[in-house]
């Protein structure tokens, strides 16, 4: 029996303490892109899902060919 391993990256558009922290440049790229690239290196992961209310995260998911799941605004609040 094969088990599927799915990685879920949760990204909220309205970060509270550090504004837009997932989209700030860090070592040349933003944190979300770093996370995606790191997870893509792990052979046992079958799927990467980005769960967010952010259109910017949706575009990055598309660019990096990973699944995007739109999060309802209610679930993206503090």
MIBARO-246652 format. One record per residue (C-alpha): residue number from 1; chain; x, y, z. Coordinates in steps of 0.5 Angstrom, whole numbers, plus 2048, in hexadecimal, padded with zeros to 3 digits. Layout:
N
> NUM|A|X|Y|Z $
...
//
This chain:
78
> 1|A|800|800|800 $
> 2|A|803|807|7FE $
> 3|A|802|80D|803 $
> 4|A|801|814|800 $
> 5|A|805|819|804 $
> 6|A|802|820|803 $
> 7|A|805|826|805 $
> 8|A|801|82C|807 $
> 9|A|804|833|807 $
> 10|A|7FF|838|80B $
> 11|A|800|83F|809 $
> 12|A|7FB|845|80B $
> 13|A|7FB|84B|807 $
> 14|A|7FB|850|80D $
> 15|A|800|84E|812 $
> 16|A|800|852|818 $
> 17|A|807|852|81C $
> 18|A|80B|853|815 $
> 19|A|807|856|80F $
> 20|A|807|851|809 $
> 21|A|80C|84D|80C $
> 22|A|80B|847|807 $
> 23|A|80D|84C|801 $
> 24|A|813|850|804 $
> 25|A|819|84E|801 $
> 26|A|81E|84A|804 $
> 27|A|824|847|801 $
> 28|A|822|84A|7FA $
> 29|A|81B|847|7FA $
> 30|A|815|847|7FF $
> 31|A|814|842|805 $
> 32|A|80E|83F|801 $
> 33|A|812|83D|7FB $
> 34|A|818|83A|800 $
> 35|A|813|836|803 $
> 36|A|810|833|7FC $
> 37|A|817|832|7FA $
> 38|A|819|82E|800 $
> 39|A|813|82A|800 $
> 40|A|814|828|7F9 $
> 41|A|81B|825|7FA $
> 42|A|818|820|7FF $
> 43|A|816|81A|7FB $
> 44|A|811|817|7FF $
> 45|A|80C|81D|7FF $
> 46|A|807|81B|7F9 $
> 47|A|804|822|7F9 $
> 48|A|805|829|7FC $
> 49|A|7FE|82D|7FE $
> 50|A|7FF|835|7FF $
> 51|A|7F8|837|803 $
> 52|A|7F7|83E|803 $
> 53|A|7F3|844|802 $
> 54|A|7F8|848|7FE $
> 55|A|7F8|849|7F7 $
> 56|A|800|84A|7F7 $
> 57|A|800|843|7FA $
> 58|A|7FC|840|7F5 $
> 59|A|800|843|7EF $
> 60|A|806|840|7F2 $
> 61|A|803|839|7F3 $
> 62|A|801|839|7EC $
> 63|A|808|83B|7EA $
> 64|A|80B|836|7EE $
> 65|A|806|831|7EC $
> 66|A|803|82F|7F2 $
> 67|A|7FC|82E|7F5 $
> 68|A|7F9|834|7F7 $
> 69|A|7F3|834|7FC $
> 70|A|7EF|83B|7FD $
> 71|A|7EE|83C|804 $
> 72|A|7E8|840|807 $
> 73|A|7E9|847|80A $
> 74|A|7E5|844|810 $
> 75|A|7EB|83F|811 $
> 76|A|7F0|844|80F $
> 77|A|7EF|849|815 $
> 78|A|7F2|849|81C $
//
